[in-house]
Amino acid sequence: MKIVVIGGTGLIGSKLTALLRDRGHAVVAASPSTGVDTITGVGLANALTNAAVVIDVANAPSFEDRAVMDFFQTSGRNLLAAEAAAGVGHHVVLSIVNTDRMPDNGYFRAKAEQERLVAASGIPHSIVRATQFMEFLGAIAATHADGDTVRLATGLFQPIAADDVAAILAETALAAPRNGVIDIAGPDRAPFPAIVGRYMAAVGDGRRVVGDPEANYFGGRVEELSLVPTGDARLGRIGLDDWLRRAPEL
């Protein structure tokens, strides 16, 4: 079966592409670096010819509110139109848990718009909403650093390993379309400062982690359940401690 992975050369896309190829599928790793650009449309029609499934794991090059919204709107419209023309039978998109519960976070707003476009497209689809990736814990700590202190919201946090994200996306793509949402998360749930503190201790980062109920997460206010699933969720197999032991570079 031909499967096109949009964003196929990135963190999740490269893992997903390898998994699907190992299972015998013809996989196109589509990205601007391989000649497929969902913003301009260059290479898109050719990449989607005879594709049965498209998995969209592309990320915006900028996190600025207007830029990220423009990216997901333009990319989403171009991609879905090309899929409709090509007769693609299943569209899978990677989104974020609770995109609809943090309207003051520009990135979450843009992902919610991407989800809306997918749901309205008429193409059979599955929306996989993931919690934040364990691979981003270092960047999260850096973004919330204030001198020798890392100040984080006190809500719950439940990061998932990229390997688990790729595995679940592969399973979802090979199954029947859900025409709805699947939440996925890691197996460990704890307050945000505790999770990031475990990461920092593992990498020898001696900065102090402080919980602050007023701290934002990339511009958005965080309530207790803002960043974790609030209903049924598929949990990954890799716990934080296992990931910290396995990760080649932290």
C-alpha positions as CSV (number, residue, x, y, z in Angstrom):
1,M,0.0,0.0,0.0
2,K,1.3,3.5,-0.8
3,I,1.4,5.8,2.2
4,V,2.5,9.4,2.1
5,V,4.0,10.9,5.2
6,I,3.8,14.7,5.1
7,G,6.7,16.0,7.3
8,G,8.3,12.6,6.7
9,T,11.9,13.8,7.4
10,G,11.2,15.2,10.8
11,L,11.4,13.7,14.3
12,I,8.1,11.7,14.1
13,G,8.0,11.4,10.3
14,S,11.3,9.7,10.0
15,K,10.4,7.2,12.7
16,L,7.0,6.6,11.1
17,T,8.4,6.2,7.6
18,A,10.9,3.6,8.9
19,L,8.2,1.6,10.7
20,L,5.9,1.5,7.7
21,R,8.6,0.5,5.3
22,D,9.6,-2.3,7.6
23,R,6.0,-3.5,7.3
24,G,6.3,-3.7,3.6
25,H,4.5,-0.5,2.5
26,A,5.6,1.9,-0.2
27,V,6.2,5.1,1.8
28,V,6.8,8.6,0.4
29,A,8.6,10.8,2.9
30,A,7.2,14.1,1.7
31,S,8.8,17.4,2.8
32,P,10.3,20.5,1.1
33,S,13.7,18.8,1.2
34,T,12.3,15.9,-0.9
35,G,10.5,18.1,-3.3
36,V,7.0,18.2,-1.8
37,D,5.8,21.5,-0.4
38,T,2.3,21.8,1.0
39,I,2.5,25.6,1.2
40,T,3.2,26.2,-2.5
41,G,1.8,22.9,-3.7
42,V,4.9,22.0,-5.5
43,G,5.2,18.2,-6.0
44,L,2.0,17.5,-4.0
45,A,-0.1,16.0,-6.8
46,N,2.6,13.7,-8.0
47,A,3.4,12.5,-4.4
48,L,-0.3,11.7,-3.8
49,T,-0.8,9.7,-7.0
50,N,-2.2,6.3,-6.1
51,A,-1.8,6.9,-2.4
52,A,-4.2,5.1,-0.1
53,V,-3.3,6.9,3.1
54,V,-1.8,10.3,4.0
55,I,-0.3,10.9,7.4
56,D,0.3,14.6,8.2
57,V,2.9,15.1,10.9
58,A,4.3,18.4,9.4
59,N,5.2,21.2,11.8
60,A,5.2,24.9,11.3
61,P,8.6,26.6,10.9
62,S,7.6,29.4,13.2
63,F,5.7,29.5,16.5
64,E,4.6,33.1,16.1
65,D,0.8,33.2,16.4
66,R,0.0,34.6,12.9
67,A,2.7,32.5,11.2
68,V,1.7,29.2,12.7
69,M,-2.0,29.8,11.9
70,D,-1.1,30.7,8.3
71,F,1.0,27.6,8.0
72,F,-1.7,25.1,9.2
73,Q,-4.5,26.8,7.3
74,T,-2.6,27.0,4.0
75,S,-1.0,23.6,4.3
76,G,-4.2,21.9,5.4
77,R,-6.3,23.4,2.6
78,N,-3.7,22.5,-0.1
79,L,-3.2,19.0,1.2
80,L,-6.8,18.1,1.7
81,A,-7.7,19.5,-1.8
82,A,-5.0,17.4,-3.4
83,E,-6.1,14.3,-1.4
84,A,-9.7,14.8,-2.6
85,A,-8.5,15.0,-6.2
86,A,-6.3,11.9,-5.8
87,G,-9.0,9.8,-4.1
88,V,-7.1,9.2,-0.9
89,G,-9.0,7.0,1.4
90,H,-7.7,7.8,4.9
91,H,-6.2,11.0,6.2
92,V,-4.4,10.8,9.5
93,V,-3.2,14.0,11.3
94,L,-1.1,14.4,14.4
95,S,-2.5,17.1,16.7
96,I,-2.2,18.0,20.4
97,V,-4.3,16.9,23.4
98,N,-6.8,19.6,24.4
99,T,-6.3,21.9,21.4
100,D,-9.8,23.2,22.1
101,R,-9.1,24.0,25.8
102,M,-6.3,26.6,25.5
103,P,-7.6,29.3,23.2
104,D,-5.0,31.8,24.4
105,N,-2.2,29.6,23.1
106,G,-1.6,30.5,19.4
107,Y,-0.1,27.2,18.5
108,F,-3.1,25.3,20.0
109,R,-5.5,27.6,18.2
110,A,-3.7,26.8,14.9
111,K,-3.9,23.0,15.5
112,A,-7.6,23.3,16.4
113,E,-8.1,25.0,13.0
114,Q,-6.2,22.2,11.3
115,E,-8.5,19.7,13.0
116,R,-11.5,21.6,11.8
117,L,-10.4,21.6,8.2
118,V,-9.8,17.8,8.4
119,A,-13.2,17.1,9.9
120,A,-15.0,19.3,7.3
121,S,-13.1,17.9,4.3
122,G,-15.3,14.8,3.8
123,I,-12.2,12.6,3.6
124,P,-12.3,9.6,6.0
125,H,-9.9,10.6,8.7
126,S,-8.4,9.9,12.1
127,I,-7.2,12.8,14.4
128,V,-4.5,11.6,16.8
129,R,-4.0,14.1,19.6
130,A,-0.7,13.6,21.6
131,T,0.6,15.1,24.7
132,Q,4.0,16.8,24.6
133,F,7.0,14.7,23.5
134,M,9.6,13.6,26.0
135,E,12.2,14.8,23.4
136,F,11.1,18.4,24.0
137,L,11.6,18.4,27.7
138,G,15.0,20.2,27.3
139,A,13.5,22.9,25.1
140,I,10.6,23.4,27.5
141,A,13.1,23.8,30.4
142,A,15.1,26.3,28.4
143,T,12.1,28.3,27.3
144,H,10.9,28.7,30.9
145,A,14.3,29.5,32.4
146,D,14.7,32.6,34.5
147,G,18.4,32.8,35.5
148,D,19.1,29.8,37.7
149,T,15.4,29.0,38.0
150,V,13.0,27.1,35.7
151,R,9.5,28.4,36.5
152,L,6.7,26.1,35.4
153,A,2.9,26.0,35.7
154,T,1.7,23.5,38.4
155,G,-0.8,21.6,36.2
156,L,-0.4,18.0,35.4
157,F,1.9,16.8,32.6
158,Q,2.1,13.4,30.8
159,P,4.7,13.4,28.1
160,I,5.0,10.7,25.5
161,A,8.1,9.3,23.8
162,A,8.4,10.0,20.0
163,D,8.8,6.2,19.4
164,D,5.4,5.6,20.9
165,V,3.8,8.4,18.9
166,A,5.2,6.9,15.7
167,A,4.0,3.4,16.6
168,I,0.5,4.5,17.4
169,L,0.3,6.6,14.2
170,A,1.4,3.6,12.2
171,E,-1.3,1.4,13.7
172,T,-3.9,4.1,13.2
173,A,-3.0,4.6,9.6
174,L,-3.3,0.9,8.8
175,A,-6.7,0.6,10.6
176,A,-10.1,1.8,9.4
177,P,-10.6,5.6,9.7
178,R,-12.0,6.7,13.1
179,N,-13.6,9.8,11.7
180,G,-12.9,11.2,15.2
181,V,-10.3,11.9,17.7
182,I,-7.8,9.5,19.6
183,D,-5.9,10.9,22.6
184,I,-2.5,9.4,23.3
185,A,-0.1,10.1,26.2
186,G,2.8,8.6,28.1
187,P,2.3,6.3,31.1
188,D,3.6,8.8,33.7
189,R,1.4,11.6,35.0
190,A,2.7,14.1,37.5
191,P,2.8,17.9,38.1
192,F,4.6,19.7,35.4
193,P,7.6,20.8,37.6
194,A,8.1,17.2,38.8
195,I,8.3,15.8,35.3
196,V,10.7,18.5,34.1
197,G,12.7,18.2,37.3
198,R,13.3,14.5,36.7
199,Y,14.6,15.3,33.2
200,M,16.9,18.0,34.6
201,A,18.3,15.8,37.3
202,A,19.0,13.1,34.7
203,V,21.0,15.5,32.5
204,G,22.8,17.0,35.5
205,D,21.1,20.4,35.2
206,G,21.4,22.0,38.6
207,R,18.9,24.8,38.1
208,R,16.0,25.0,40.6
209,V,12.6,24.0,39.3
210,V,9.8,26.2,40.7
211,G,6.0,25.6,40.4
212,D,4.1,28.7,39.8
213,P,0.3,28.6,39.2
214,E,0.5,31.8,37.2
215,A,3.2,30.6,34.8
216,N,2.1,30.3,31.2
217,Y,2.9,27.5,28.7
218,F,4.1,29.2,25.5
219,G,1.7,32.1,26.1
220,G,-1.3,30.0,27.3
221,R,-2.6,29.8,30.9
222,V,-2.4,26.2,32.3
223,E,-5.1,24.8,34.4
224,E,-4.7,21.4,36.3
225,L,-5.9,19.3,33.3
226,S,-4.9,21.6,30.4
227,L,-2.1,19.4,29.1
228,V,-3.3,15.9,29.9
229,P,-6.2,13.7,28.5
230,T,-9.4,14.2,30.4
231,G,-11.1,11.0,29.1
232,D,-10.1,7.7,27.6
233,A,-6.6,7.7,26.1
234,R,-4.1,5.3,24.5
235,L,-1.0,5.2,26.6
236,G,2.5,4.6,25.3
237,R,4.7,1.8,26.5
238,I,7.8,3.9,27.3
239,G,7.9,5.5,30.7
240,L,10.0,8.6,31.5
241,D,12.7,6.7,33.4
242,D,13.0,4.2,30.6
243,W,13.3,6.9,28.1
244,L,15.9,8.8,30.1
245,R,18.0,5.6,30.3
246,R,17.6,4.9,26.5
247,A,17.9,8.4,25.0
248,P,21.2,8.6,23.2
249,E,21.4,12.4,23.5
250,L,19.6,14.4,26.2
